[in-house]
């Protein structure tokens, strides 16, 4: 009796191995995509907070422009202002967008 694996056993083992390797590849590709999204999201959040601080002294709270933040990335900003039910208090909504990632900030300001 010869010792060793049959051709069928080797083919089944190769199939199982290749399927598991495809799963590992897909997980690593998804991890890279999520890491890229996380970096972009962090940049947008930082840029949005920076713009909120800058706009506190703006006379007009309604604008749409593009600007570079401290890290040199170009971010699209848009802002809108609406009165609230409280006299002299406005609700300001600021949106920051960078490469498809959007962050929205809502804050209130006394006139």
VOBA-1610 file (N, C-alpha, C; in pm, whole numbers, padded with zeros to 5 digits, always signed):
BEGIN
Unk+00084-00117+00000Unk+00000+00000+00000Unk+00089+00124+00000Unk+00059+00216-00092Unk+00137+00339-00105Unk+00085+00444-00008Unk+00180+00521+00044Unk+00142+00630+00135Unk+00138+00760+00055Unk+00047+00851+00092Unk+00038+00980+00024Unk-00107+01020+00006Unk-00125+01133-00059Unk-00259+01186-00082Unk-00302+01155-00224Unk-00433+01136-00239Unk-00486+01116-00374Unk-00505+01252-00440Unk-00523+01250-00569Unk-00543+01373-00645Unk-00669+01446-00597Unk-00774+01374-00566Unk-00899+01434-00519Unk-00878+01505-00385Unk-00804+01445-00295Unk-00776+01508-00166Unk-00695+01638-00183Unk-00600+01636-00272Unk-00519+01756-00298Unk-00605+01866-00358Unk-00693+01832-00453Unk-00780+01932-00515Unk-00876+01993-00413Unk-00931+01911-00326Unk-01022+01963-00222Unk-00946+02054-00126Unk-00826+02014-00088Unk-00745+02097+00002Unk-00709+02230-00064Unk-00675+02228-00192Unk-00643+02351-00264Unk-00765+02443-00274Unk-00883+02385-00295Unk-01006+02464-00303Unk-01035+02531-00170Unk-01026+02456-00062Unk-01050+02513+00071Unk-00948+02623+00101Unk-00822+02599+00068Unk-00718+02698+00092Unk-00741+02824+00010Unk-00778+02810-00116Unk-00799+02929-00200Unk-00921+03009-00154Unk-01027+02941-00110Unk-01145+03013-00059Unk-01109+03089+00068Unk-01033+03027+00156Unk-00994+03097+00279Unk-00900+03213+00249Unk-00812+03199+00151Unk-00723+03308+00113Unk-00801+03425+00052Unk-00905+03396-00025Unk-00990+03502-00079Unk-01060+03578+00034Unk-01102+03507+00136Unk-01164+03572+00251Unk-01067+03664+00323Unk-00945+03618+00342Unk-00843+03700+00407Unk-00812+03823+00322Unk-00802+03805+00191Unk-00776+03918+00101Unk-00889+04019+00108Unk-01012+03973+00107Unk-01128+04063+00112Unk-01131+04140+00244Unk-01100+04073+00354Unk-01096+04141+00483Unk-00987+04247+00488Unk-00871+04217+00431Unk-00764+04317+00431Unk-00797+04434+00340Unk-00861+04409+00227Unk-00903+04518+00138Unk-01007+04606+00206Unk-01101+04544+00278Unk-01202+04620+00351Unk-01137+04702+00462Unk-01037+04647+00527Unk-00966+04719+00632Unk-00895+04843+00577Unk-00834+04831+00460Unk-00769+04946+00398Unk-00871+05052+00361Unk-00986+05012+00306Unk-01092+05107+00271Unk-01144+05180+00395Unk-01167+05107+00502Unk-01217+05169+00625Unk-01113+05263+00686Unk-00987+05227+00676Unk-00880+05313+00725Unk-00875+05443+00646Unk-00890+05435+00514Unk-00892+05554+00429Unk-01011+05643+00464Unk-01128+05582+00482Unk-01247+05658+00519Unk-01227+05725+00655Unk-01167+05654+00748Unk-01144+05708+00882Unk-01051+05830+00877Unk-00948+05823+00795Unk-00856+05937+00781Unk-00930+06057+00723Unk-01011+06034+00619Unk-01087+06143+00558Unk-01188+06201+00657Unk-01254+06115+00731Unk-01353+06161+00829Unk-01287+06246+00937Unk-01171+06203+00984Unk-01098+06279+01084Unk-01058+06416+01031Unk-01014+06421+00905Unk-00977+06549+00844Unk-01097+06642+00834Unk-01212+06589+00794Unk-01332+06671+00779Unk-01380+06721+00915Unk-01377+06637+01016Unk-01420+06680+01150Unk-01329+06792+01200Unk-01199+06776+01184Unk-01105+06879+01228Unk-01127+07009+01150Unk-01147+06998+01019Unk-01170+07117+00937Unk-01301+07186+00974Unk-01403+07108+01004Unk-01532+07165+01044Unk-01523+07240+01175Unk-01457+07181+01274Unk-01440+07250+01402Unk-01361+07379+01385Unk-01259+07373+01301Unk-01178+07491+01274Unk-01265+07601+01212Unk-01350+07565+01117Unk-01435+07664+01051Unk-01541+07718+01146Unk-01594+07635+01235Unk-01691+07684+01334Unk-01626+07793+01417Unk-01505+07770+01463Unk-01436+07872+01543Unk-01410+07998+01463Unk-01377+07982+01334Unk-01353+08100+01250Unk-01481+08179+01225Unk-01593+08111+01207Unk-01718+08179+01171Unk-01788+08242+01290Unk-01741+08220+01410Unk-01806+08283+01525Unk-01804+08435+01514Unk-01705+08491+01448Unk-01695+08636+01433Unk-01743+08687+01297Unk-01792+08600+01210Unk-01842+08644+01079Unk-01972+08722+01099Unk-01989+08833+01027Unk-02117+08904+01038Unk-02230+08824+00972Unk-02202+08756+00862Unk-02304+08676+00794Unk-02275+08529+00817Unk-02376+08456+00860Unk-02358+08314+00889Unk-02399+08225+00772Unk-02439+08285+00659Unk-02479+08208+00542Unk-02369+08223+00438Unk-02306+08113+00401Unk-02200+08118+00301Unk-02180+07980+00239Unk-02111+07979+00127Unk-02070+07854+00062Unk-01936+07884-00003Unk-01833+07819+00042Unk-01701+07843-00015Unk-01612+07721+00002Unk-01496+07732-00057Unk-01396+07626-00048Unk-01273+07686+00018Unk-01215+07612+00108Unk-01096+07662+00176Unk-01004+07549+00215Unk-00879+07585+00238Unk-00782+07487+00284Unk-00771+07497+00435Unk-00764+07381+00498Unk-00750+07382+00644Unk-00602+07381+00679Unk-00572+07364+00807Unk-00434+07369+00854Unk-00347+07258+00794Unk-00408+07146+00754Unk-00332+07035+00696Unk-00317+07049+00546Unk-00375+07155+00487Unk-00360+07178+00344Unk-00460+07107+00256Unk-00563+07044+00314Unk-00664+06979+00231Unk-00772+07080+00197Unk-00827+07070+00076Unk-00930+07163+00031Unk-01067+07107+00067Unk-01140+07182+00145Unk-01269+07138+00199Unk-01377+07233+00149Unk-01493+07177+00110Unk-01608+07256+00068Unk-01693+07283+00192Unk-01717+07410+00219Unk-01797+07450+00334Unk-01928+07513+00286Unk-02036+07485+00357Unk-02162+07555+00334Unk-02229+07576+00469Unk-02293+07690+00482Unk-02354+07724+00609Unk-02491+07785+00585Unk-02579+07764+00680Unk-02715+07816+00672Unk-02756+07862+00811Unk-02836+07966+00816Unk-02881+08020+00943Unk-03032+08030+00943Unk-03095+07984+01051Unk-03240+07991+01065Unk-03274+08043+01203Unk-03379+08125+01213Unk-03420+08171+01346Unk-03485+08057+01424Unk-03472+08063+01554Unk-03536+07964+01641Unk-03659+08027+01705Unk-03727+07952+01788Unk-03845+08006+01854Unk-03807+08103+01965Unk-03679+08109+01998Unk-03632+08203+02100Unk-03587+08331+02031Unk-03632+08443+02079Unk-03599+08571+02019Unk-03449+08598+02032Unk-03389+08634+01919Unk-03247+08669+01918Unk-03151+08552+01915Unk-03202+08430+01895Unk-03115+08312+01889Unk-03134+08246+01753Unk-03025+08226+01682Unk-03028+08161+01551Unk-02964+08023+01558Unk-03017+07932+01476Unk-02958+07799+01461Unk-02871+07801+01336Unk-02745+07774+01352Unk-02652+07775+01240Unk-02612+07631+01210Unk-02625+07593+01083Unk-02586+07459+01037Unk-02468+07475+00943Unk-02357+07412+00976Unk-02237+07417+00894Unk-02207+07277+00843Unk-02180+07266+00713Unk-02143+07138+00654Unk-02002+07150+00595Unk-01920+07050+00622Unk-01786+07042+00566Unk-01779+06912+00487Unk-01729+06920+00362Unk-01722+06801+00275Unk-01585+06790+00213Unk-01532+06667+00214Unk-01401+06639+00155Unk-01406+06499+00095Unk-01391+06489-00036Unk-01388+06362-00110Unk-01503+06270-00072Unk-01624+06323-00071Unk-01742+06242-00046Unk-01775+06218+00100Unk-01692+06265+00191Unk-01718+06250+00335Unk-01770+06383+00387Unk-01887+06382+00452Unk-01950+06504+00500Unk-01966+06500+00651Unk-01943+06614+00712Unk-01965+06630+00855Unk-02052+06753+00875Unk-02156+06741+00957Unk-02251+06849+00980Unk-02243+06894+01125Unk-02240+07025+01145Unk-02233+07085+01278Unk-02352+07178+01295Unk-02420+07167+01405Unk-02532+07255+01437Unk-02499+07323+01569Unk-02504+07455+01567Unk-02481+07529+01691Unk-02574+07650+01693Unk-02587+07709+01809Unk-02679+07821+01829Unk-02600+07945+01867Unk-02647+08058+01814Unk-02575+08181+01840Unk-02673+08293+01872Unk-02636+08372+01968Unk-02720+08486+02005Unk-02685+08603+01913Unk-02788+08671+01865Unk-02767+08783+01772Unk-02710+08903+01842
//
